[in-house]
Amino acid sequence: MKYPFESYSDVASLQQSVTDSFCELAHRTVNQNGIFRVSLSGGSTPKRVYEMLSQRDLPWEKIHWFWGDERNVPHDHPDSNYLMVKTALLSKVDIPEENIHPVPVNIESPAAAAEQYDQLLHKHFNDRWPHWDLVLLGMGDDAHTASLFPETLALGEQGRWFVENWVPKFEAFRYTVTFPAIESGQNIWFIITGK
């Protein structure tokens, strides 16, 4: 299968294109289905996209926000993906609280937190797989996406939608969607900068 690929001369052009495409897809999907469900990516490149989205006219009450991955830190920690999205976007627009679905971080029991989020996804989607309208992803210099790092256990998960993942290079747990859950997305966008 061949996937579309678009290249940009600079990061700002990429971010502008992602923002425009996000708005177009959100409006079209809400018009067709009455709801738009997105799995968010962390990182500096998407952060600017979220800031730009906060200045757009979107059907905020129809959009549901989920996280594709999260660090095992409190929501007010500088490394938190939730805090980044909240600061860049969620705190700037009128989004119903029930439409925001952050990962319930649990420092002492990452497995319990991941299970809780997995169950939340099952309850929300009420389906075999999540079927996001959009999955936003980045890619690290070691080729990881979400928090699916090379040679970690989560890479082989086929049953669950969301898991805790021990990452030896950081000596820490991360939370992440699994590959089957990513693949259930109707639209999957990798936002990648650099060589």
N, C-alpha and C positions, 0 to 999 in steps of 0.2 A: 504494500500500500504506500502511495506517495502522499506526503503531507505538505501543505503549502508552507513556504518559507519566505519571509520578507526581511530584507537587509536595509539598514539605515546608516546614513553617513555620520550621525552623532547620537548620543544618548537622548538628548532633548527631543529629537525627531521621533525616536522610538517611543518615548513616554507620551508624546502628543498623540501618536497613532493608536497606542493602546487605550488611552483615555477616550478618544473619539469612537473607537471600535466598541469599547465597553458600553458607552452610552447608547450607541446604535443597537447593540445586541440586547441590552436591558429593556429599552423601549419596545423593540420588536417582540421579545419574549413575553413581557407583561401584556401587551396587546393580544397575543395569541393564547396565553395560558393563565393570565391573572397573577403571576408570581415569577420572581427571578431569584435563583439561589446560586450563590457564588462561594467557592472555596478560595480563601485568600492566601497569598504568599507573603512571607516576610522579606526583609532586605531593603537596601537603599533605593534601588531602581523602582520597585513598586511603591515605596513610600511617596515619591514624587507624584506617581499616578494617583494615589489616594488623595493627595493634597489638591490635585487638579480636579478630581471628581467632586470634591466638596464645593466647588464653584459652579457646578453644573445643575441644571434643572432635571432631576430624575424622579421617578415615582417611588420615593423613599419608603413609603408605607407598604410597598409591594416587594421590596428587596430583602432577602434574608442573607445574613453574613455569617459564614463559618470560617474556621481556620484549618488550613491543610497541615500545619505543624506549629509547634510551640516549644519554647524552652521550659525547663522545669524550674521556673522562678516565679515569685509572686507577680500578680498583674500590674503592680506599681513599680516593678524593677526595670531599670533602663534596658535590659536585654529582652524584655517581654515583647513578643510579636503583637499581643493584644494591645499593650500600651502604645506601640508605634501606630497601629491602625486607629486607635481611639484619638490620639493626638493629631494625626494627619487628617482624619475624616470624620469619625463618628461623633466627636464632640462639637463639630462645626455645622452639622445639619440636623434636621428634625427627623430622627429615625426612631420608630417605636422600640422600646426596650426589649419587647418579646421577639423582635427580629434579629437581635444580636446574640450570637451563640458562641461565646469564647470557651476555650478548653478549660475545664475546672482543675487547675493545677493543684497537685498534692505532693509536697516536697518529701513527705515521709513514705507515701505509697503511690508512686507513679502508676503502678498497675491498676489500682483502684480508680484513679482519675481517668486513665485511658478507657477503662471499661465503662465508666459513667458517660464519657463522651460518645463511645461506640453505641451505647443504648439510646442516647439522645438522638443520634443520627437515625437509628432504626425507627424510633418513634416519629420523628419528623417526616422521613421519606416513606415509611410504611411500604417498603418494597424490598426486593432482593438485593439491590445495590442503590447507592444514593441518587444517581442520575442528576448530578449537578447540571445547571444550565451553563456554568462556566467554572473551570478549574484554572486558577492562575498559579504558575510555577516559575521558579528560577532554577539556576544551576550553579553549584559551587565549583571551585577549581579542582576538586577531586571527583567531579561528575555526580555528586549527590543532588537529588531534588527532594522537595519537602524535607523531611529528616530521615530519608532513606539513604544512609551512608554506606559506602562500600564495605563489604564483609561484616555487616550487622544482621542480626536475626530477623528484623522486620522485612528484609528483602524477600524472604521466603514465605511470608504470611499470605495465605490464599482464602481464609475464611472470614476473618474480621475486617472491619472497615477502618478501624482506628486502633493504634497500639502504642504502648510505651516502647522505646528503643534505646538500649544502652549503647553509647557511642564511646569506644575506648579512647579515641584521640582527644576527647574532652573530659574523659572520666566522669561522665554525667549522662543522665537520661534525657532524651528528647521525646516529644510526642509527635506522632505522624499518621497521616492517612496511609493506607496500604496501596500497592500497585493496582489490585482489582478495583478499589474504590476510586482511584484516579481515572482508570480506564472507563469507568461508568459515566464520566462526564460527557455531556453533549458537545461541549466545546472545551478543548484543552490548549491553553496558550503557555508556551515557554517564553519568558522574557529574559533574554541573555545578552550581556554586554561583554566586550573584550574579544580577544582572539579565541 
